[in-house]
Structures are given as structure tokens and as C-alpha cells.
Amino acid sequence: MTMLDNFGEFLKGHFTILSTGVRDTAFVITTNGTSRTLRIYGTSSNFVWNDTNAVGSQGDFGQVGKGTTPVTRQDINIETPFPDAPENSKQVSLAGGYNSGLGKVTVQTDITPTGGAGAVTEFCKINNMSVIQTNTYEIIALTRDLVSPPASFIVGEAISASLEILIWIFNH
């Protein structure tokens, strides 16, 4: 997994002590190239960010594509979407899971192509997040990965793209 700069800024906001009930965190870049600021709300005992609710335009998504350019941390979008729907657009992710024994977080996105056949060569993990400039939900790419070898698909055959994050804790 290549964690994009957007993901780093997103996580940094969660691991920063809130001195007030509302704090704006670093800029992220939307998939259309617009710089936006995320807002974190909190109290002395907890915090939330205006992020995923998986309702309507809000939520946690994945998208597959056929791009092959090496990934950089500054990527903000899928490189080459497929020409046919629904495989050319973002798809709602299934509920994520956490395995405490392995320290692993997993989230999966399933897509059933109806428009064509092809080979998946890239996967982008994206979220619709509330930004303070517009108070609306905008698409923010968090990770982008190349799939090697390419994963071929045909019409009606489900594509399952999973993202796994291992969490390591070092004690000494």
C-alpha cells in the first residue's frame, strides 16, 4: 500500500492534541485537484472528524482502474478509469474489520462489472470527507496501489479489492 500525503495529513489530525473543541487540520487535495482543509471536532475526552457515515454522498469507497504509472505520495486520483460503468466509478466499501491478534485493519470494495471486460492494474482507497471551505463532502484519495500481476475480469464476475493495514507496536 502506498499511503498518499492525503492519508498522512488525515492521520496527523487524529494524533494531535485538541486545545479547543474545533480544530482545523492540514490541507488535503481532492481528486479534482482542489486544496481543502479538514476539521476535527473534540472535547477533553474524545474527538470525531466529519468523515464517514456511508450514507448518500458520505462514506468510504474504493475504485479500480487500468493505470500503470508508478505511484507517488502526491497522487490524488485513480490514473486511468475504465470506460464502462460501474467499474469506472467509485464503489461503496464493505464494513471494515480489525484483527487485534494480528494488528491488522482490513477494508474491502466489491464491484460487479456490467459494461465490459478488462484487467485491473490499480486500486485507489478514497473517502468522501466534509471540508470546511464548502461544508460539503468532497472526494479525497488516501491510498493508490498498482496491482501486479493484473487481475482480469469479465462482465458479471465480481472484483474484490481489499486494503490491509498492519499496525506495529514496538516495546522495549
N, C-alpha and C positions, 0 to 999 in steps of 0.2 A: 504494500500500500504506500502510495506517495501522499503524505499529508501536505496539503497545499497551505500557502501562507494564510489563507482564509481560516483554515482549521486551527492553525496556531493562534491566531488572534482571537478566535472564538473560545478556545480553551483558556487562554490567558485571562480572559474576562471572568471566567469561573473560579480561577485560583487567585484572585486579587481580593484583598480585604475591602469590604464596602464601608466607607466612612459616613455615607448618607444613605437614605432609603432608595435613592435613584442614582445610578451612575452610568454614564455613557462609556462604552469601551471602544477599543481601537476600530479603525476602519477596515471594512471588508469590501471586496469588489464583486458586484453582481455579475450574473452570466452575460448581461448585455454591456459590461464594462464600466458601470457607474460605481463610484466610490460611495459607500454608505457607512453609517455608524450604528452599531447595535447598542441596545440599552438593557442594563441589568437592574432588576428591582430587588431590594433586600431589606432585611431588618437585622438586628443584632444576632438573631438565632437562625435565620435561613435566608435564602435568596432564590429567585427564579429569573429566567430570561424569557422574553416574549418570543417563543420559538415554535415548538412542535405541538400540535393538537390533532393532526391527521384529520381535519375537517375542512372541506372546501378547499380553499387555496392555501391553507396552512399545512404543514406536515413534513414528513421525512420521505425522500424519494431516491430513486436510482435511475440512471439512464445508460443504455448501451449504445455503442457506435462502431464505426469501422475505421477510425483514425489510427495512424501508425507512428506519428511523430513522438519521439521520446518525451516523457513527462517532465515538466519543470514545476517548481513550487509556486510559480506565478500563474499557472494555468487557471482559467476562470470558467471553463466550459468544456463540454464534450467537443472533440475536434471535428468529427465527421458523422453527423446523424445519418441514419438510414433514410431512404426516400419514402418509405411507406409507413402508414400508421397501423398499429400503435407503437411499433418498435422504434419509431423516430422521435418519440417524446418521453418525458419523464413519467415514471410509474410509481405509485404509492408503495412504500416498503412495508413488509410484514412487521409485526411487533418484534422488537429487538430482545435479545436474551443475554444473560450474564452467567457464566460458569465460574463460581468462586473457587472451585478446586483447581482450575486451570488458569484463572485470572484472565478470562477471555470474554470479550463482548462481541456478539455476532448480530448482524442485521442482514436481511435478505430481501431482494426485489425480484418478483416473478413477472415475466412478460410472455404473453402468448401471441406470437406474430400472426396477423391475418392478411398482411399486404404483400409479403414476398419472402424470399429465402436469402440467406447470406451467411456471413461469418462475423461473429463479434470479436473485435480486436481491442476494444477499450470499454471501461466502465467508470462512470462518474457518480459519486455519492453526493447528493445535493439536498438542501433543506430550503423551505420557504420560511424566511425569518422576518420578523417585524423590524423595520428600520425607523429611526426617529425622524428622518427628513420628511417622510411621506406618511408615516403612521399606517403603512400598508405592508403586506407581505411581499417580499421580493426573493428571487431565486439566488441562492449562494452555494457555489460548489465548494465542497470540503475536501474531497479526495478525487484523484483521477489515476487510473491504472491501465496499463496495457495488458491484454490477455494473450498469453503465449503458451501453447500454440493457440491459434484462433479457434473459437468454438462455433462450429457450423450449426445452422438451424434451418428448419423448413416451416412452411405455413402450418399452424395448428400445434406445433411442438413447443412446449414451454421452455423459455430461457430462464434459468435461475442464477442470479448474480448475488454472491454473498460477500460481505465485508467483515473481516475478523480483525479485532484489535486485541493484542496481548498486552496485559498490564503487568509490569515487573516492579516488584518492591525489593529493594536491597537493604538488608540489615547487616550491621557489623558490630 
